[in-house]
Amino acid sequence: MTRIGIRELRDTLTQTIRRVRNGESVAVTHDGKPVAMIVPYPEDRIAQLIVEGKVRPALRSLYPLPEPGKVTGPMTASEALEDDRGD
């Protein structure tokens, strides 16, 4: 990771963005102290969230979906809702 001061960043912004686009991360400093990071934008947002620990990968594949369950009650869901609502 490269460290760069604010003034140098201002003077070399286009070149710095090219470096970030090529995968490099840049720490921006002010008076020698890091204040910001410029990092490549993740192409795959889910992969980035997994890396950050904000989400977990699925334990199993969603596909193929299981067969839907059979209707076992005396009425359909639509009929039950209509009955619930009354007249």
C-alpha positions in Angstrom: 0.0 0.0 0.0 1.2 3.4 -1.0 1.0 6.5 1.3 0.5 9.8 -0.3 0.0 13.3 1.1 -3.0 15.4 0.3 -1.0 18.0 -1.7 0.7 15.2 -3.7 -2.6 13.6 -4.3 -4.0 16.8 -5.6 -1.1 17.3 -7.9 -1.1 13.6 -9.2 -4.8 12.7 -8.9 -5.2 11.3 -12.4 -2.1 9.1 -12.1 -3.1 8.0 -8.6 -6.6 7.0 -9.8 -4.9 5.0 -12.6 -2.8 3.1 -10.0 -5.9 2.4 -8.0 -7.8 1.2 -11.1 -4.9 -1.2 -11.6 -5.5 -2.7 -8.1 -3.2 -0.6 -5.8 -4.5 0.8 -2.6 -3.5 4.3 -1.5 -3.5 5.7 2.0 -4.0 9.5 2.0 -2.2 11.4 4.8 -2.5 14.8 6.3 0.5 16.0 8.3 1.9 12.5 8.1 -1.2 10.8 9.6 -3.4 8.6 7.6 -6.9 10.1 7.1 -8.4 8.2 4.1 -8.0 5.2 1.9 -8.5 5.0 -1.9 -9.1 1.4 -2.8 -10.3 -0.3 -6.0 -14.0 -0.5 -6.3 -15.1 -4.2 -5.9 -16.6 -5.7 -9.0 -18.4 -8.3 -7.0 -20.2 -6.7 -4.1 -21.1 -10.0 -2.5 -17.5 -11.1 -2.5 -16.5 -7.8 -0.9 -19.1 -8.1 1.9 -17.9 -11.7 2.6 -14.3 -10.4 2.9 -15.4 -7.6 5.3 -17.3 -10.2 7.4 -20.6 -8.5 6.9 -22.2 -11.5 5.3 -21.5 -15.3 5.2 -21.5 -17.4 2.1 -24.4 -19.7 1.6 -24.0 -23.1 3.2 -25.6 -24.9 0.2 -26.8 -24.0 -3.2 -30.3 -22.5 -3.7 -30.8 -24.6 -6.8 -32.4 -26.9 -7.5 -35.3 -25.7 -5.5 -37.3 -28.3 -3.5 -40.7 -29.4 -4.8 -43.5 -27.3 -3.3 -45.4 -28.9 -0.5 -48.9 -30.4 -1.1 -52.0 -28.5 0.2 -53.3 -30.4 3.2 -55.8 -28.0 4.6 -59.5 -27.6 3.7 -59.0 -24.3 1.9 -56.4 -22.4 -0.1 -54.5 -19.4 1.3 -56.6 -17.0 -0.8 -59.8 -18.5 0.6 -58.4 -18.3 4.2 -57.5 -14.6 3.7 -60.9 -13.9 2.2 -62.6 -15.7 5.2 -60.4 -13.8 7.7 -61.4 -10.4 6.2 -65.1 -11.1 6.5 -67.7 -9.2 4.5 
